Amino acid sequence: PLLVLLSGLGLAQKAIPATLSARQFSTVYNFFSFAIAAMGASAIFFFLSRSEVGPKYRLAMLVSGLVVSIAGYHYLRIFNSWDAAYTLKDGAYVFSGQPFNDAYRYVDWLLTVPLLLLETVAVLALPAIQSRGLIWRLVIASALMIALGYPGEIGTLTARFWWGLASTVPFVYILWLLWGELGRAASRQKPEVQLYSRNMKLLLLFSWGVYPIAYALPMLGITGSEAVIGVQVGYTIADVLAKPIFGLLAYAIAITKTRQDLGLSEDDELVPNPTAVT
Ligand code: RET
């Protein structure tokens, strides 16, 4: 499946509707456009935030910035591919003959999912990262999850069902692993950070859960062009939650822990006011 995915960049053609209404075409167009803006702006924010947090948390901010930069690039490619796949004729959008290439999305996940896992582990400073090879188990399972999902994305509905089911096995394994580790990590944190850690766990479950739901839409009675629109909008919402919003939560944790490490109270300025130091 991994080879199918990589070769799919050039070869695979996703079946897309021959015509779309202006509303359908623009919905996807605008969601992609919004995602480019969200990824680009949050990349600047995360890169700049590195100097605001303590040295222990800088890796997490850097990884956050990388994740949204990679995603911003891929959304640019997906956006262009979508734009080129249709031309406006008599008020409707008709297929131009240029295939819509959705493999960018899967290649994006292949890169960003392991990075997101690293970000989570880094910001919470999970001890199991060294002792039990947690990160490797997560990385291998996530590569399997994505590679197994792709053949179903470009295949028939039956293929979609079976590949989707296969992909759900590593998906459940990842959630099960993280749920336990994040729960244990949260209980070790100071009260201020506990709430954020719990929210991180919930956001992870909630945003990751949107992907298989979007994938399943064509099997849930939503058909034709509405299914294509639903899948693209669903993935885009999930990506904005799982990358920029998740990164903001990681930033909040990093800032709070930096304050704690410095022994600052709630009201102290994080950076000492230089005029007050004299
Ligand atoms: C697929 C196929 C159907 C079954 C499942 C899937 C799960 C995908 C997930 C993707 C997560 C991506 C993230 C990207 C952020 O950068 C592949 C749709 C379970 C969980 C978090």
py3Dmol code that shows the C-alpha trace and the ligand (Angstrom):
import py3Dmol

protein = """\
ATOM      1  CA  PRO A   1       0.000   0.000   0.000  1.00  0.00           C
ATOM      2  CA  LEU A   2       2.878   2.408   0.689  1.00  0.00           C
ATOM      3  CA  LEU A   3       4.132   1.914  -2.880  1.00  0.00           C
ATOM      4  CA  VAL A   4       0.605   2.329  -4.210  1.00  0.00           C
ATOM      5  CA  LEU A   5       0.478   5.627  -2.344  1.00  0.00           C
ATOM      6  CA  LEU A   6       3.807   6.982  -3.575  1.00  0.00           C
ATOM      7  CA  SER A   7       3.269   5.907  -7.162  1.00  0.00           C
ATOM      8  CA  GLY A   8      -0.271   7.222  -6.814  1.00  0.00           C
ATOM      9  CA  LEU A   9       1.159  10.718  -6.887  1.00  0.00           C
ATOM     10  CA  GLY A  10       1.580  10.406 -10.605  1.00  0.00           C
ATOM     11  CA  LEU A  11      -0.784   7.665 -11.627  1.00  0.00           C
ATOM     12  CA  ALA A  12      -3.877   7.296  -9.556  1.00  0.00           C
ATOM     13  CA  GLN A  13      -6.958   9.143 -10.649  1.00  0.00           C
ATOM     14  CA  LYS A  14      -9.610   9.801  -8.140  1.00  0.00           C
ATOM     15  CA  ALA A  15     -13.091   9.532  -9.545  1.00  0.00           C
ATOM     16  CA  ILE A  16     -14.653  12.968  -9.233  1.00  0.00           C
ATOM     17  CA  PRO A  17     -18.053  14.160 -10.478  1.00  0.00           C
ATOM     18  CA  ALA A  18     -18.350  15.381 -14.089  1.00  0.00           C
ATOM     19  CA  THR A  19     -20.209  18.503 -13.004  1.00  0.00           C
ATOM     20  CA  LEU A  20     -20.574  20.478  -9.789  1.00  0.00           C
ATOM     21  CA  SER A  21     -22.866  23.346  -8.929  1.00  0.00           C
ATOM     22  CA  ALA A  22     -21.172  26.675  -8.258  1.00  0.00           C
ATOM     23  CA  ARG A  23     -21.982  26.215  -4.558  1.00  0.00           C
ATOM     24  CA  GLN A  24     -20.361  22.775  -4.393  1.00  0.00           C
ATOM     25  CA  PHE A  25     -17.221  23.840  -6.241  1.00  0.00           C
ATOM     26  CA  SER A  26     -16.802  27.018  -4.156  1.00  0.00           C
ATOM     27  CA  THR A  27     -17.354  25.261  -0.834  1.00  0.00           C
ATOM     28  CA  VAL A  28     -14.309  23.050  -1.367  1.00  0.00           C
ATOM     29  CA  TYR A  29     -12.362  25.910  -2.981  1.00  0.00           C
ATOM     30  CA  ASN A  30     -12.948  28.173   0.016  1.00  0.00           C
ATOM     31  CA  PHE A  31     -12.196  25.482   2.597  1.00  0.00           C
ATOM     32  CA  PHE A  32      -8.847  24.822   0.896  1.00  0.00           C
ATOM     33  CA  SER A  33      -8.158  28.545   0.736  1.00  0.00           C
ATOM     34  CA  PHE A  34      -8.967  28.906   4.449  1.00  0.00           C
ATOM     35  CA  ALA A  35      -6.659  25.989   5.294  1.00  0.00           C
ATOM     36  CA  ILE A  36      -3.747  27.622   3.427  1.00  0.00           C
ATOM     37  CA  ALA A  37      -4.275  30.824   5.445  1.00  0.00           C
ATOM     38  CA  ALA A  38      -4.598  28.949   8.765  1.00  0.00           C
ATOM     39  CA  MET A  39      -1.475  26.834   8.148  1.00  0.00           C
ATOM     40  CA  GLY A  40       0.634  29.745   6.882  1.00  0.00           C
ATOM     41  CA  ALA A  41      -0.256  32.140   9.690  1.00  0.00           C
ATOM     42  CA  SER A  42       0.157  29.530  12.417  1.00  0.00           C
ATOM     43  CA  ALA A  43       3.562  28.545  10.979  1.00  0.00           C
ATOM     44  CA  ILE A  44       4.793  32.106  11.573  1.00  0.00           C
ATOM     45  CA  PHE A  45       3.297  32.072  15.059  1.00  0.00           C
ATOM     46  CA  PHE A  46       4.859  28.732  16.081  1.00  0.00           C
ATOM     47  CA  PHE A  47       8.320  29.594  14.742  1.00  0.00           C
ATOM     48  CA  LEU A  48       8.272  32.936  16.589  1.00  0.00           C
ATOM     49  CA  SER A  49       6.957  31.323  19.776  1.00  0.00           C
ATOM     50  CA  ARG A  50      10.134  29.251  20.155  1.00  0.00           C
ATOM     51  CA  SER A  51      11.957  32.132  21.830  1.00  0.00           C
ATOM     52  CA  GLU A  52       9.100  32.624  24.295  1.00  0.00           C
ATOM     53  CA  VAL A  53       9.218  29.136  25.831  1.00  0.00           C
ATOM     54  CA  GLY A  54      11.892  27.442  27.906  1.00  0.00           C
ATOM     55  CA  PRO A  55      14.623  25.376  26.156  1.00  0.00           C
ATOM     56  CA  LYS A  56      12.868  22.081  27.006  1.00  0.00           C
ATOM     57  CA  TYR A  57       9.813  23.015  24.958  1.00  0.00           C
ATOM     58  CA  ARG A  58      11.500  24.595  21.916  1.00  0.00           C
ATOM     59  CA  LEU A  59      11.580  21.314  20.004  1.00  0.00           C
ATOM     60  CA  ALA A  60       7.794  20.998  20.360  1.00  0.00           C
ATOM     61  CA  MET A  61       7.275  24.538  18.975  1.00  0.00           C
ATOM     62  CA  LEU A  62       9.674  23.877  16.090  1.00  0.00           C
ATOM     63  CA  VAL A  63       7.884  20.629  15.222  1.00  0.00           C
ATOM     64  CA  SER A  64       4.534  22.436  15.407  1.00  0.00           C
ATOM     65  CA  GLY A  65       5.828  25.028  12.936  1.00  0.00           C
ATOM     66  CA  LEU A  66       7.116  22.304  10.615  1.00  0.00           C
ATOM     67  CA  VAL A  67       3.798  20.433  10.685  1.00  0.00           C
ATOM     68  CA  VAL A  68       1.763  23.464   9.622  1.00  0.00           C
ATOM     69  CA  SER A  69       4.379  24.496   7.021  1.00  0.00           C
ATOM     70  CA  ILE A  70       4.245  21.047   5.408  1.00  0.00           C
ATOM     71  CA  ALA A  71       0.451  21.141   5.518  1.00  0.00           C
ATOM     72  CA  GLY A  72       0.347  24.662   4.061  1.00  0.00           C
ATOM     73  CA  TYR A  73       2.430  23.503   1.117  1.00  0.00           C
ATOM     74  CA  HIS A  74       0.233  20.469   0.501  1.00  0.00           C
ATOM     75  CA  TYR A  75      -2.955  22.534   0.732  1.00  0.00           C
ATOM     76  CA  LEU A  76      -1.516  24.849  -1.902  1.00  0.00           C
ATOM     77  CA  ARG A  77      -1.000  21.813  -4.158  1.00  0.00           C
ATOM     78  CA  ILE A  78      -4.461  20.371  -3.433  1.00  0.00           C
ATOM     79  CA  PHE A  79      -6.047  23.781  -3.994  1.00  0.00           C
ATOM     80  CA  ASN A  80      -4.354  24.163  -7.373  1.00  0.00           C
ATOM     81  CA  SER A  81      -5.291  20.616  -8.345  1.00  0.00           C
ATOM     82  CA  TRP A  82      -8.945  21.255  -7.438  1.00  0.00           C
ATOM     83  CA  ASP A  83      -8.965  24.553  -9.315  1.00  0.00           C
ATOM     84  CA  ALA A  84      -7.504  22.945 -12.427  1.00  0.00           C
ATOM     85  CA  ALA A  85      -9.892  19.978 -12.355  1.00  0.00           C
ATOM     86  CA  TYR A  86     -12.964  22.116 -13.198  1.00  0.00           C
ATOM     87  CA  THR A  87     -13.812  24.889 -15.621  1.00  0.00           C
ATOM     88  CA  LEU A  88     -16.784  27.184 -15.470  1.00  0.00           C
ATOM     89  CA  LYS A  89     -19.285  26.621 -18.256  1.00  0.00           C
ATOM     90  CA  ASP A  90     -22.766  28.197 -18.307  1.00  0.00           C
ATOM     91  CA  GLY A  91     -22.879  28.681 -14.544  1.00  0.00           C
ATOM     92  CA  ALA A  92     -21.813  25.119 -13.669  1.00  0.00           C
ATOM     93  CA  TYR A  93     -18.391  23.672 -13.059  1.00  0.00           C
ATOM     94  CA  VAL A  94     -17.506  20.885 -15.456  1.00  0.00           C
ATOM     95  CA  PHE A  95     -14.596  18.450 -15.267  1.00  0.00           C
ATOM     96  CA  SER A  96     -11.666  19.869 -17.230  1.00  0.00           C
ATOM     97  CA  GLY A  97      -9.933  16.555 -17.894  1.00  0.00           C
ATOM     98  CA  GLN A  98      -7.141  17.289 -15.408  1.00  0.00           C
ATOM     99  CA  PRO A  99      -7.357  14.742 -12.582  1.00  0.00           C
ATOM    100  CA  PHE A 100      -7.880  15.910  -9.018  1.00  0.00           C
ATOM    101  CA  ASN A 101      -4.918  14.587  -7.063  1.00  0.00           C
ATOM    102  CA  ASP A 102      -5.763  13.826  -3.512  1.00  0.00           C
ATOM    103  CA  ALA A 103      -2.584  11.806  -2.828  1.00  0.00           C
ATOM    104  CA  TYR A 104      -0.977  15.043  -1.558  1.00  0.00           C
ATOM    105  CA  ARG A 105      -3.202  14.659   1.453  1.00  0.00           C
ATOM    106  CA  TYR A 106      -1.961  11.167   2.231  1.00  0.00           C
ATOM    107  CA  VAL A 107       1.681  12.127   1.690  1.00  0.00           C
ATOM    108  CA  ASP A 108       1.045  15.089   3.990  1.00  0.00           C
ATOM    109  CA  TRP A 109      -0.295  12.772   6.697  1.00  0.00           C
ATOM    110  CA  LEU A 110       2.635  10.407   6.230  1.00  0.00           C
ATOM    111  CA  LEU A 111       4.955  13.285   7.188  1.00  0.00           C
ATOM    112  CA  THR A 112       2.824  15.223   9.667  1.00  0.00           C
ATOM    113  CA  VAL A 113       1.283  12.436  11.759  1.00  0.00           C
ATOM    114  CA  PRO A 114       4.659  11.174  13.100  1.00  0.00           C
ATOM    115  CA  LEU A 115       5.677  14.813  13.701  1.00  0.00           C
ATOM    116  CA  LEU A 116       2.443  15.495  15.605  1.00  0.00           C
ATOM    117  CA  LEU A 117       3.078  12.440  17.731  1.00  0.00           C
ATOM    118  CA  LEU A 118       6.605  13.686  18.410  1.00  0.00           C
ATOM    119  CA  GLU A 119       5.204  17.115  19.310  1.00  0.00           C
ATOM    120  CA  THR A 120       2.769  15.569  21.805  1.00  0.00           C
ATOM    121  CA  VAL A 121       5.418  13.405  23.405  1.00  0.00           C
ATOM    122  CA  ALA A 122       7.894  16.338  23.510  1.00  0.00           C
ATOM    123  CA  VAL A 123       5.596  18.932  25.059  1.00  0.00           C
ATOM    124  CA  LEU A 124       4.392  16.568  27.774  1.00  0.00           C
ATOM    125  CA  ALA A 125       7.903  15.163  28.237  1.00  0.00           C
ATOM    126  CA  LEU A 126       6.548  11.596  28.346  1.00  0.00           C
ATOM    127  CA  PRO A 127       9.115   9.338  29.996  1.00  0.00           C
ATOM    128  CA  ALA A 128       8.029   6.243  28.043  1.00  0.00           C
ATOM    129  CA  ILE A 129       9.597   7.801  24.937  1.00  0.00           C
ATOM    130  CA  GLN A 130      12.986   6.328  25.852  1.00  0.00           C
ATOM    131  CA  SER A 131      12.110   3.414  28.064  1.00  0.00           C
ATOM    132  CA  ARG A 132       9.676   1.572  25.854  1.00  0.00           C
ATOM    133  CA  GLY A 133      10.248   2.840  22.354  1.00  0.00           C
ATOM    134  CA  LEU A 134       6.839   4.493  22.422  1.00  0.00           C
ATOM    135  CA  ILE A 135       7.584   6.848  19.571  1.00  0.00           C
ATOM    136  CA  TRP A 136       8.639   4.030  17.207  1.00  0.00           C
ATOM    137  CA  ARG A 137       5.541   2.022  17.860  1.00  0.00           C
ATOM    138  CA  LEU A 138       3.471   5.148  17.179  1.00  0.00           C
ATOM    139  CA  VAL A 139       5.365   6.038  13.996  1.00  0.00           C
ATOM    140  CA  ILE A 140       5.132   2.542  12.497  1.00  0.00           C
ATOM    141  CA  ALA A 141       1.456   2.226  13.361  1.00  0.00           C
ATOM    142  CA  SER A 142       0.660   5.639  11.867  1.00  0.00           C
ATOM    143  CA  ALA A 143       2.491   4.842   8.600  1.00  0.00           C
ATOM    144  CA  LEU A 144       0.498   1.605   8.367  1.00  0.00           C
ATOM    145  CA  MET A 145      -2.769   3.404   9.092  1.00  0.00           C
ATOM    146  CA  ILE A 146      -2.227   5.946   6.314  1.00  0.00           C
ATOM    147  CA  ALA A 147      -0.812   3.568   3.725  1.00  0.00           C
ATOM    148  CA  LEU A 148      -3.657   1.086   4.263  1.00  0.00           C
ATOM    149  CA  GLY A 149      -6.281   3.821   3.939  1.00  0.00           C
ATOM    150  CA  TYR A 150      -5.081   5.142   0.574  1.00  0.00           C
ATOM    151  CA  PRO A 151      -6.022   2.273  -1.788  1.00  0.00           C
ATOM    152  CA  GLY A 152      -9.581   2.595  -0.496  1.00  0.00           C
ATOM    153  CA  GLU A 153      -9.597   6.327  -1.151  1.00  0.00           C
ATOM    154  CA  ILE A 154      -9.094   5.833  -4.888  1.00  0.00           C
ATOM    155  CA  GLY A 155     -10.936   2.494  -5.235  1.00  0.00           C
ATOM    156  CA  THR A 156     -14.497   1.245  -5.385  1.00  0.00           C
ATOM    157  CA  LEU A 157     -16.853   1.431  -2.413  1.00  0.00           C
ATOM    158  CA  THR A 158     -16.120  -2.196  -1.548  1.00  0.00           C
ATOM    159  CA  ALA A 159     -12.374  -1.489  -1.613  1.00  0.00           C
ATOM    160  CA  ARG A 160     -13.013   1.584   0.508  1.00  0.00           C
ATOM    161  CA  PHE A 161     -14.745  -0.525   3.130  1.00  0.00           C
ATOM    162  CA  TRP A 162     -12.060  -3.239   3.412  1.00  0.00           C
ATOM    163  CA  TRP A 163      -9.007  -0.935   3.246  1.00  0.00           C
ATOM    164  CA  GLY A 164     -10.744   1.417   5.684  1.00  0.00           C
ATOM    165  CA  LEU A 165     -11.332  -1.471   8.065  1.00  0.00           C
ATOM    166  CA  ALA A 166      -7.671  -2.559   7.787  1.00  0.00           C
ATOM    167  CA  SER A 167      -6.535   1.013   8.462  1.00  0.00           C
ATOM    168  CA  THR A 168      -8.741   1.199  11.549  1.00  0.00           C
ATOM    169  CA  VAL A 169      -6.667  -1.528  13.273  1.00  0.00           C
ATOM    170  CA  PRO A 170      -3.473   0.595  13.643  1.00  0.00           C
ATOM    171  CA  PHE A 171      -5.706   3.649  14.262  1.00  0.00           C
ATOM    172  CA  VAL A 172      -7.290   2.032  17.314  1.00  0.00           C
ATOM    173  CA  TYR A 173      -3.863   0.803  18.470  1.00  0.00           C
ATOM    174  CA  ILE A 174      -2.461   4.390  18.337  1.00  0.00           C
ATOM    175  CA  LEU A 175      -5.408   5.845  20.235  1.00  0.00           C
ATOM    176  CA  TRP A 176      -5.215   3.091  22.826  1.00  0.00           C
ATOM    177  CA  LEU A 177      -1.452   3.668  23.337  1.00  0.00           C
ATOM    178  CA  LEU A 178      -1.764   7.448  23.507  1.00  0.00           C
ATOM    179  CA  TRP A 179      -4.831   7.427  25.713  1.00  0.00           C
ATOM    180  CA  GLY A 180      -2.979   5.506  28.394  1.00  0.00           C
ATOM    181  CA  GLU A 181       0.287   7.437  28.078  1.00  0.00           C
ATOM    182  CA  LEU A 182      -1.356  10.870  27.946  1.00  0.00           C
ATOM    183  CA  GLY A 183      -3.595   9.981  30.863  1.00  0.00           C
ATOM    184  CA  ARG A 184      -0.594   8.934  32.966  1.00  0.00           C
ATOM    185  CA  ALA A 185       1.325  12.057  31.885  1.00  0.00           C
ATOM    186  CA  ALA A 186      -1.593  14.339  32.743  1.00  0.00           C
ATOM    187  CA  SER A 187      -1.864  12.958  36.252  1.00  0.00           C
ATOM    188  CA  ARG A 188       1.818  13.739  36.870  1.00  0.00           C
ATOM    189  CA  GLN A 189       1.501  17.404  35.870  1.00  0.00           C
ATOM    190  CA  LYS A 190       0.843  20.316  38.192  1.00  0.00           C
ATOM    191  CA  PRO A 191      -2.854  21.316  38.396  1.00  0.00           C
ATOM    192  CA  GLU A 192      -2.550  24.234  35.939  1.00  0.00           C
ATOM    193  CA  VAL A 193      -1.143  21.971  33.253  1.00  0.00           C
ATOM    194  CA  GLN A 194      -3.486  19.083  34.023  1.00  0.00           C
ATOM    195  CA  LEU A 195      -6.447  20.803  32.427  1.00  0.00           C
ATOM    196  CA  TYR A 196      -4.474  21.548  29.250  1.00  0.00           C
ATOM    197  CA  SER A 197      -3.161  17.979  29.106  1.00  0.00           C
ATOM    198  CA  ARG A 198      -6.661  16.625  29.461  1.00  0.00           C
ATOM    199  CA  ASN A 199      -7.863  18.979  26.707  1.00  0.00           C
ATOM    200  CA  MET A 200      -4.984  17.844  24.517  1.00  0.00           C
ATOM    201  CA  LYS A 201      -6.072  14.247  24.949  1.00  0.00           C
ATOM    202  CA  LEU A 202      -9.675  15.128  24.100  1.00  0.00           C
ATOM    203  CA  LEU A 203      -8.741  17.296  21.094  1.00  0.00           C
ATOM    204  CA  LEU A 204      -6.534  14.508  19.783  1.00  0.00           C
ATOM    205  CA  LEU A 205      -9.331  11.964  20.043  1.00  0.00           C
ATOM    206  CA  PHE A 206     -11.920  14.365  18.636  1.00  0.00           C
ATOM    207  CA  SER A 207      -9.875  15.672  15.683  1.00  0.00           C
ATOM    208  CA  TRP A 208      -8.425  12.270  14.715  1.00  0.00           C
ATOM    209  CA  GLY A 209     -11.901  10.805  14.915  1.00  0.00           C
ATOM    210  CA  VAL A 210     -13.106  13.150  12.159  1.00  0.00           C
ATOM    211  CA  TYR A 211     -10.823  11.527   9.529  1.00  0.00           C
ATOM    212  CA  PRO A 212     -12.409   8.053   9.501  1.00  0.00           C
ATOM    213  CA  ILE A 213     -15.877   9.657   9.628  1.00  0.00           C
ATOM    214  CA  ALA A 214     -15.115  11.793   6.545  1.00  0.00           C
ATOM    215  CA  TYR A 215     -13.655   8.703   4.849  1.00  0.00           C
ATOM    216  CA  ALA A 216     -16.800   6.726   5.593  1.00  0.00           C
ATOM    217  CA  LEU A 217     -19.251   9.357   4.243  1.00  0.00           C
ATOM    218  CA  PRO A 218     -19.540   7.739   0.777  1.00  0.00           C
ATOM    219  CA  MET A 219     -20.526   4.495   2.536  1.00  0.00           C
ATOM    220  CA  LEU A 220     -23.116   6.174   4.730  1.00  0.00           C
ATOM    221  CA  GLY A 221     -25.655   6.958   2.053  1.00  0.00           C
ATOM    222  CA  ILE A 222     -24.104  10.262   0.975  1.00  0.00           C
ATOM    223  CA  THR A 223     -23.520   9.792  -2.720  1.00  0.00           C
ATOM    224  CA  GLY A 224     -22.184  11.422  -5.885  1.00  0.00           C
ATOM    225  CA  SER A 225     -20.907  14.971  -5.743  1.00  0.00           C
ATOM    226  CA  GLU A 226     -22.124  15.525  -2.162  1.00  0.00           C
ATOM    227  CA  ALA A 227     -19.866  12.686  -0.975  1.00  0.00           C
ATOM    228  CA  VAL A 228     -16.797  14.194  -2.679  1.00  0.00           C
ATOM    229  CA  ILE A 229     -17.542  17.597  -1.134  1.00  0.00           C
ATOM    230  CA  GLY A 230     -18.196  16.044   2.302  1.00  0.00           C
ATOM    231  CA  VAL A 231     -14.928  14.079   2.307  1.00  0.00           C
ATOM    232  CA  GLN A 232     -12.832  17.129   1.345  1.00  0.00           C
ATOM    233  CA  VAL A 233     -14.539  19.477   3.818  1.00  0.00           C
ATOM    234  CA  GLY A 234     -14.340  16.867   6.583  1.00  0.00           C
ATOM    235  CA  TYR A 235     -10.603  16.250   6.097  1.00  0.00           C
ATOM    236  CA  THR A 236      -9.948  19.999   5.975  1.00  0.00           C
ATOM    237  CA  ILE A 237     -11.796  20.680   9.239  1.00  0.00           C
ATOM    238  CA  ALA A 238      -9.953  17.777  10.864  1.00  0.00           C
ATOM    239  CA  ASP A 239      -6.578  19.077   9.607  1.00  0.00           C
ATOM    240  CA  VAL A 240      -7.174  22.571  11.013  1.00  0.00           C
ATOM    241  CA  LEU A 241      -8.132  21.063  14.390  1.00  0.00           C
ATOM    242  CA  ALA A 242      -5.290  18.520  14.461  1.00  0.00           C
ATOM    243  CA  LYS A 243      -2.491  20.897  13.395  1.00  0.00           C
ATOM    244  CA  PRO A 244      -2.898  24.660  14.145  1.00  0.00           C
ATOM    245  CA  ILE A 245      -5.432  24.318  17.001  1.00  0.00           C
ATOM    246  CA  PHE A 246      -3.596  21.367  18.520  1.00  0.00           C
ATOM    247  CA  GLY A 247      -0.348  23.356  18.196  1.00  0.00           C
ATOM    248  CA  LEU A 248      -1.907  26.278  20.079  1.00  0.00           C
ATOM    249  CA  LEU A 249      -2.761  23.940  22.928  1.00  0.00           C
ATOM    250  CA  ALA A 250       0.826  22.632  22.920  1.00  0.00           C
ATOM    251  CA  TYR A 251       1.976  26.284  23.047  1.00  0.00           C
ATOM    252  CA  ALA A 252      -0.293  26.973  26.042  1.00  0.00           C
ATOM    253  CA  ILE A 253       1.179  23.953  27.838  1.00  0.00           C
ATOM    254  CA  ALA A 254       4.749  25.029  27.003  1.00  0.00           C
ATOM    255  CA  ILE A 255       4.190  28.590  28.259  1.00  0.00           C
ATOM    256  CA  THR A 256       2.535  27.390  31.469  1.00  0.00           C
ATOM    257  CA  LYS A 257       5.311  24.877  32.173  1.00  0.00           C
ATOM    258  CA  THR A 258       7.989  27.478  31.399  1.00  0.00           C
ATOM    259  CA  ARG A 259       6.428  29.765  34.026  1.00  0.00           C
ATOM    260  CA  GLN A 260       6.349  26.926  36.532  1.00  0.00           C
ATOM    261  CA  ASP A 261       9.985  26.001  35.833  1.00  0.00           C
ATOM    262  CA  LEU A 262      10.968  29.637  36.458  1.00  0.00           C
ATOM    263  CA  GLY A 263       8.920  29.702  39.659  1.00  0.00           C
ATOM    264  CA  LEU A 264       6.760  32.546  38.374  1.00  0.00           C
ATOM    265  CA  SER A 265       3.299  33.109  39.763  1.00  0.00           C
ATOM    266  CA  GLU A 266       0.155  33.667  37.698  1.00  0.00           C
ATOM    267  CA  ASP A 267       0.565  37.480  37.668  1.00  0.00           C
ATOM    268  CA  ASP A 268       4.304  37.738  36.988  1.00  0.00           C
ATOM    269  CA  GLU A 269       5.498  38.843  33.587  1.00  0.00           C
ATOM    270  CA  LEU A 270       7.084  35.916  31.736  1.00  0.00           C
ATOM    271  CA  VAL A 271       9.887  38.158  30.521  1.00  0.00           C
ATOM    272  CA  PRO A 272      11.089  40.444  33.331  1.00  0.00           C
ATOM    273  CA  ASN A 273      10.381  44.075  32.565  1.00  0.00           C
ATOM    274  CA  PRO A 274      13.861  45.534  31.926  1.00  0.00           C
ATOM    275  CA  THR A 275      12.997  48.927  33.411  1.00  0.00           C
ATOM    276  CA  ALA A 276      11.821  47.287  36.647  1.00  0.00           C
ATOM    277  CA  VAL A 277      15.088  45.379  37.101  1.00  0.00           C
ATOM    278  CA  THR A 278      17.146  48.518  37.838  1.00  0.00           C
TER     279      THR A 278
END
"""
ligand_1 = """\
21
RET
C -8.075 6.859 7.157
C -8.682 5.691 6.410
C -9.904 5.163 7.032
C -9.657 4.645 8.405
C -8.860 5.596 9.227
C -8.154 6.657 8.670
C -7.528 7.558 9.627
C -6.851 8.676 9.385
C -6.300 9.542 10.371
C -5.537 10.553 9.950
C -4.944 11.514 10.768
C -4.284 12.505 10.238
C -3.707 13.588 10.958
C -3.100 14.506 10.237
C -2.566 15.678 10.795
O -1.560 16.171 10.477
C -6.650 6.903 6.710
C -8.815 8.124 6.733
C -8.848 5.322 10.701
C -6.553 9.320 11.809
C -3.793 13.676 12.421
"""
view = py3Dmol.view(width=600, height=400)
view.addModel(protein, "pdb")
view.setStyle({"model": 0}, {"cartoon": {"style": "trace"}})
view.addModel(ligand_1, "xyz")
view.setStyle({"model": 1}, {"stick": {}})
view.zoomTo()
view.show()
